[in-house]
């Protein structure tokens, strides 16, 4: 059994890594309009109302003031350290592996390290000078209170199983819990968190993103319920998916190649007798979506028709047969956190017919003996036909299953390796991880959303643009993804020549072309400490903002100014969709005498002649994609979305 099954291109498109192959344009067909029934994500005004309501509740709630700990001294720090060490010993008594897990979950080791450092720095009790001044450095006191809040929250988490909760209720931990309770306090005010929200929405930069994340995280572990709710809801509102990919079933099947008929010789053994002949196979492959509200599920369906012409020789007899069989094979595929998971292939043979067309014997020229031999051979053939048919079906089923499993595993597992390598590279170079947020399979669409996140980062915070009717696929990216990347470049307060920065970026992104010499490589630039590079998706444009602390150009130093450049989606005369620089470059806070040289320098860096294509290159170069193009670009509310549409 042999037939072509080619599904490699599907995996490439699912993560926007490129389209590899496609059918003829006339096979595209019309997509069914996407109907996305997802939970309502509040609009920006709705978020503001909700956050102010939560802040109002927090303000009216009786908070636990930090000042109540100003009387604590080195003896209190020492006692908390001893109780924490006793808890750590208790965990390790349960077993090395279990103890390490619990200590990691509660982060006891770093807590002990901080307490020991504080104990040494304070030394002997300090004579009190003022009741409003803490004997412990205020930043360390705040950190200990935040730590006590977080540890107690984890110890009392409702997500713990009954067995885990019982384990943590041990009397050996009672002293530690009591001591932690003595250190709890509300260290973030409602106004402080609201100000951080407003500042982040104003700039969108990584510096303000990290500040908001840290403040909201600290408040989410508060010992006061209203504060805790305010912090958690803030993290929820700014922690939505920031990458969404929608793919229609029509597109999936359009990408599958047309199966060409296959002819081949074969040699088998049926009922102990050798059989040789030729086989002609026509097969068809399609993708079928399996509706599921929580998972991405699809089925690779292969159906085929096999016609055979064969002969079987035994002793002095040769039998000639013509056969016709049909097979149906299905293999379920699921996209998970680890990549594609493949279920065992199921194969059915609904039709298998074999007709005896001729019998030749060595006695055909012997009048009486010929008829007798033919009669005996025919009787034996009919007696064994049922068993031979069953054996043929079994072998056919095995061969179909083996071929499909081999080809699909080679394709999908290869993609899994590439995706894992990509994820590992993103984590190693930029400290970013990919987490599936929500997936669903509808009758006509695959819908998947992911979060790209790192340390101290936020994600999607606004409703994404609707998918336009008639789209075959839609890819949506939130501006938080690019601002995370910008924050991982280490530009805060950095000062270097443009040529050096170019080389660093080329190495970081593994793009050697970026390191090629440029016109302004000798220009020395110093970035601001806060939000040096910010990318915003708003008002139907991509806005790039550079906050510059100093720029040495042609012997002059220009200080403390901001550069803002806008790029707009434009369809060129050849039909390609590109990002093109807006007419003007905006300079804020730059002195009048600096306007001309700065505009000239940044006019070269952000050249008006350079455009950025929004289409996968293969769409425009492969003639098989002449019916499809990137279009329907939507830039709004922090989202950048591009759909795949028919030209």
N, C-alpha and C positions, 0 to 999 in steps of 0.2 A: 504494500500500500504506500503510495507516494502522492503527495499533493502539495501545492505551495500555500503557505500561510505566512503572510507578511504583516506584522502589526507594529513595527518599530517606530513609525512616525507618530503614533498616538501618544506615546510616553513623552516625546519631545515637546509636544504642544502643551501638555497638561501643566508644565511649569515654565512655559514661555521660553524654552531653551532653543526654539527654532522649529520650523516645519520642514520635514525631511522629504516627503513624497506626497503625491496626491493623484486623484483620478482626473479624467478629462473634465473640462469646465461644465459640460452639459449635465454632469451628474450632481452638481451642487444642489439643485432643488431649492425650495423655499423653506426657511426655518420657521418653526412655531414660535410665536412671541413668548418671551420668558415671563413666567408668573412666579414671582419670588414671594413666598409667604413667610416672612421672617419677623422676629419680634421688633416692635417699634423702637427705633433708636431716637432719643429726644433731639430736637433741633437745638441750635445754639441758644436762642431765647428761652426755650424750655429748660435747658441746662442751667442757665443763669438764675431763673426763678427757683429751681429746685435747690441749687447750692445756697442761695440766700435764705431759703426756708430752713435748711439744715444748719446754717450758721446761726440763724436766730434761735433755734432750739438749743444749740450748744451754748450760746451766750446766756440764755436764761437758766441753764442747768448749773447746779452747784459744783464748781470745779474743785479739784484737789490741788492747792497751790504748791509751787515749787519751794516757796519761802519757808515752808514748815520744816524743811530739811537743813536750813542754814545753821542749826545748832549741832548738826552731826560733825563728828571729828574722826580722828584716826582709829579710835576704838570701835566706832560703828562700821568703818570700812573693814577693819580686821575681823569683826564678827560676821559680816556678810561673806567675806572670803572664806572663813572657816566653814560656814554652813554650805557654801557652794561646793567646797572640796568634799564635804561629807556626802553630798548628793552625788557627786561624780563617783565616789567610791561605791556607793549603793548601786549605781547603774552597772559598774564593771563587775560587781559580784554576780550579776545575772549572766555573765558570759562576755568574753572579749568582743565578739561581733555585735551582740545586742547592746552592750554598754556603749560601744563606739557610735552606734546609730542614735541612741538616745542623747548622748553628749553632743553629737553633731546637730541633732534636731533642736536642742536647747542652747547650743553654742557655749557650753560651759568653759571650754578651754580658753577662748579669747576673753571671756568674762573674768576668769581668774587672773589672766595676764594683766588686764587693765586695773583690777583691784590691787594687785601687788605693786604695780607701778605707782598708783595713787598713794598707797601706804608708805612707800619709800619717799615720795616727794613731799608728803605732809610732815613726816617725822613726828616729833613730840607735839602734844596739843598746843595750839597757838592761843595766846591770851586774847580773849574777845575784846575787840575794839568797838564794834557796832553790831547791834542785833540785826541790822539789815544787810550785813555782809557775811557771805558764807565762808566757813573755815576751810571747806573743800573748794578748790578752783571751780568756778561756776560751770565751765564747759564740761568738766569731768562729772560734776554733780548731775547735770542735765543728762549726760550719757548714761549714768547709772540708773537714773529714774526711767529713762526710755527702755533700758535693758530690763529692768524689773517689770515694767508694763508688758513687754513682749514675751518674756519667759512665762509670766503668769497666764497670759492669754493662750499660749501654746499648751501649758499644763491643763488648762480648763477648756480646751477647744471642744466644741460639740462634734467635730469630725472624728474624734477618737472613737475606736471601737469599745465595747463594754469591757473586754479583756484589758485593753490599754488603759482605760480610765481606772479600772480596779488596781492595776499595777502602780499607777501614779498616786493612788490614794494611800499608799503605804505610810505607816507611822514614821518610817525613817526619813521621809521627805517633809514631814509636818513642820519641823523647825526651819527648813529652808523656805518653805512657802510663807511662813509667818514673817520671817525676816525680809523676804521680798516685798510682802505687803506693806511693811514699814517704810519702803523706799519708793512706793508708787507716787506719781504726781502727773499733772497735765502740763506738759512742757511746750505745747504749741497752742496758740490762741486761735479762735475762729477768725478774727480779723487778719491775722498773719497768713492763714491758709487762703482766705479770699483774695488778699493782695497778691499772693503767689499765682493764683489762678488767673487773675487779670493781667499780670505781667507776662505769663506764658502765652496767653492768647494774643497779647499785643505783639510779641516778638516771634514766638514759635521756635526760638533757638534752643540748642542743647543745654546751655547753662541754666536757663530758666526752666527747662524741662526737668533737669536733675533736681533743682531746688524744689519744685512742686512735688516731685515724686518722693523726695526724702521727708518733706513736711507732712504730706498726706499719709505716708507709711507710718511715721511716728504717731500721728494722731489716730490711725486705725488700731493701734494697740493701747489706746488710752484706758485708764481705769474708770472713766466716766462714760456711761452708755451713749449719751448724746454726742460727745466728742468722737467716740469710737465709730459711731454711725456716719458722722460727717466725713471722717477720713476714709472709711471703706467705700462710701458712695462716690467720693471724688476719684478714688482709684478705679472704680468700675466705669465711671463716665469717661475717663481718659485712658482706659485700658482695653478698648475694643480692637477688633481685627484691623490691620493696616494693609493687608494684601488680599484681594478677592479676585477669583478667577471663575468665570462662568463659561461653559462649553456646551453647545447644543449637540443633540444626538445626530442631527443632520450633518454637522461638520465632522464628527467622529467617523461616520460612514463614508463621507466624501474623501477623507484622508486615506482610507484603506485602498490599496491598489486593486485594479481589476485582475482577477485570477485568470491566467492563461491556461488553456487545456494542456494536459501533459500526457505524453505517450512514453511507455517504458516496457522493457522486457522484464519478465519475472520468472523465478524458479521456486517452487514450493514443494512440500511433501504433504499429501493428503491421504489419510488412511494407509500410511506406509508406502504409498506409491508416488514417484516423482511426477510433478506436473510442471510443464513449461508453456510459455505463451507470451502474448502481448496484452498490455492493459492501457486503456484510454480513460483518463480521469478529468471530469469537469467539476470544479469546486467553486463555492461562493462563501465569502467571509463577511460577516457584519457584526456590529456592536449593538447590543440591546441594553438599555438602561433598566435597572431594577429599582423601582421607587423605594426610598427609605428616608425617613426624616432626620436620621442621625449619621448616616454613613454614605460614602461614595461607592456605589456598587454598580458593576456592569458585567455583562456576560459576553464573552467571545463566542460567537455562534458560527460553526463551520458546517456546511452541508455540501454533499457531493454525490455525483453519479459515476459509477464505474462500469465500464463495458470491457469484457475480456474475451479473448479467443485463445483457447488452450488445447493441449493434447496431453494425454497420459498413457504411457506404455507399460504393459505388464505381460511377461511371457511372450506369446506370439500375437498379442492384441494391442491395438492403438485406438483409444477413444478420443473423439474430437468434440469439444464443447464450446458453446457460446453462453456467456453469463452476463447478467445485469444486476447491479446492486446499488442501493442508496444508503447513505449513512448520515447521521446527524450527531454532531459533537458540540458540547457546551462546556465552557470553563469559566467559572466565576472569578472575577478580579475585584479586589478592594484596595483603595488607596488609604494607607494608614500613616501614622507618624514615622514609621520605619521605611515607608515606600510602598510598592505594590506587593500585596499578598495574594498568592494564587491558590485556588482550591483545586483538588484533583479533577481531572478531565472526565466528563461523563459522555459515553458514546452509545448510540443506539443504531441498530441495523434494521430499519423497518421493512426493507425489501431486499431479498437475495434469491434470485432465480437463475438456475443453470439448466440449459437445454442441451441434450445430446444430439449432435448434428450428424455424426457419422461414426461408423465402426469399421476398422480395417484389421484383417487377420492374415496370417500366413497361409490360411487354407481357403482364401476366397475363390481360387480357381478349381477347387475340388468340389464337384456339384453337391453331393449329399452331406459331406463333412462340413462344408462351409455353413450351411443353414443350421446344423446342430450346434456348431461352435458359437455362432452369433446368438442363438437362442440362450445358450448357457451364460455367455458374457452379459447379455441384456438382463437376464434374471438376477445375476450377481450385482449388476450395476444398480438395479432398482432396489434390491435389498439393502445395499450400503449407502444409497443416496441420502437418506435422512441423517445418518451419522456424518457423512462427508459434508453435508450442508452445515450441520452444527459446528464441525471443526473449522470449516471455512469462515463462518461468522465469528468464531472466537478469535481466530488469527487476524481477521480484518479489524476487529474491535481493538485488539492489542496494538496493532500497527498504527491505526489512526490515533489512538491515545498517546502512544510513544512519540509519534511525529509532532503532534500538537504541543505536548508538554515540553519537548526538547526545544522547539522553535520559540514558544512563548517565554520559557524560562530564560533562554539565552538573551532575549530582547529585554524583558522586564527586569531581570536581575542585574543586567548590565546598567540599566537606568538607575536602579537602586544604588549601585556602587557609585555612579557618577553623582547622584544627589547627596549621598553621604559624604563624598569627597568635597563637594561644594559646601555643604553645611559645616564640615570640619574646617575648611579654609576660612569661611566667614567667621567662625568662632575664634580661630587662632589669630587671624589678622585684625579683626575688628571687634571681637568680643560679642558678636551677635548670634542669637540662636533662632531657629524656626520652630514654631509650635502651632499645630492645627487648632483652630478655634471652633469652627463649626463646618460640617459638611452635610449635604443633603442631595439626594437623587430624586429628581422628578421624572415624569413620564417622558419629557423631551429635553431635559437639561441636567448637567452636572454642575453643582454649586459648591465651591469650597472657599473657605476664608482662613487666613493664617495671621499669626502675629510674628513680626520680626522685632526682637527686643534684645536689650543688653542690660548691663548694670545701671541702675538709676535712670531708667527710661520709661516713657509713656508711649502709648500706641494710638490707635484711631479714636477720635473724639467727636466725630460729626457723622450724620447720615451720608452714605455714599450716593453718587449720582445714579439715577435709574438707567437700566439697560434699554437702549432704543429698540423699538420694534424692527424686525427684519435682520437683527444681528445674528451672526453665526457663533460669535464668541465675544467675551468682554473681559478686559483686564483692568483692574482698578488698584491704584497705589496711593497710600496716604503720605502726606509730606513728612510725617514723623520718621519714615524709613530713611529718607535722604538726610534729614537733620541728625539722625543717629550716626549715619556714616560720616557726616561733617564733624560731629563731635568726637569721633574716634581718630581723626586725623592729627590731633594734638596741636592745633593751631593757636590755642589760648595763650596769649602773651608771647608767641614764638616770633623770632626775628631772624630772617635769612634772606639770601639773594633769591630772586625768582628762579634762576637756573637750578639752584640747590633744591628748592621746593618741587620743581618739575621732576627731578630725578627721584625724590622721595615718593612722590605720588605714583610715578611709573613703577617703582618697586612694590609699593603697597597694593596697587591694583593689578600688578602683573601686566602692564601695558607699556612695552618698551618704546612705542612711538611717542609717548608723552615726554620722554627724556631728550628728544631731538632739540637741538639749539634753537632758541627763539630770539626775537629782536630785543626784548627787554630783560634778558637773563642777568644782566649786571645790576638791575634795579634792586635795592634793598628795601624789604617791606617788613614792618612789625605789626602784628595783629593785636587787636584789643583783647583784654583778659576775658571779657564776657561776650558770648555769641559772636565769634569772629566771622563765621560763615553761616548764613541762614537761607534756606530755600522754602518759599511759600507757594502754594497752589490756590490762587484766589483771583476773582474778577476776570476769569477766562484767560489767565496768563500765568506763566511760571516766573516768579520774581526771585532774583538772586541778590542777596545783600552781603556786602563785605564791610565789616567794621574795622577800620584801620587806625592804629595808634600812631604809626610813623611811616613815611615813605620817602626814601632818599632817591631823588631823580635829578640827573644833570647838575649835581653839586648842590641842590637845594633840598631841604627837608620839610615835608608837609606833614602836619600833625592833626590827629583827632578828627577824622572825617569819615563819612559813610558813603559807599558806592552802591547804587541800586540799579540793576539791569533787569528789564522785562523781556520775556520771550513769548511770542504768540504763535498758536498753531495756524499754519497757512497751507493751502493746497496749491502746489505749483502748476505750471502749464501742462506738465506731463502727467498730472494727476497724483503725484506723490504728496503725502502729508508730512510736513516738516515743522520744526520749531524755528522761528525766525526772530532775530532781535528786533525789539521795538526801536523806533527811530532815535530816541534820545537816551543817553545815560545820565542818571540823576546823581548829583553830588550834593551831599548834605553837610553843613558846617565847614565846608572848604572855603578858605579865604578867596577873595575875588582875584587876587594875583595868581592863585594856584589853579583857577578853573581851566585855563587853556592847556597847560602842560599835563594836568591830570586827565582831562578828557582825551587828549591825544594818546596818552599811555594806555588808559583803559579801553580806548577805542580799538587798540591793537589786540589787547587781551581778549576782549569780547567783540570780535570783529563782526561787523554787520554783514559781511559776505559769507560768513560761516553759518551753515544751517545744520540742524540735527534731525535726521530722519526718524519718523515715528513708525516706520514699517519694518518688519523683518525682511532682510535683504532678499531672502529666497522667494518671497512673494512677488518681487519685481523682476527677478532674473530667470525664474523657472517658467517656461511657457505653459506648464500645466496649471499654473495659478492665475492665469489671465482673468479669471472670473472673480477673484477675491482681492481685497485690498484693505489696508488699515484706514479707518475713517471714523466719523462720529466722535471726535475728540471732545471730552468734557472736562473742564478745569473749574472746580468750584468747591467751596467750603473745605479746603484742605485736601481735596482728592484730585488725582489725575487719572482719567479713564480713557481708554481707546478700544473701540469695538472692531471686530473683523466683519466686513460687510461685502456685499456684492457690488461690483463696480457699476 
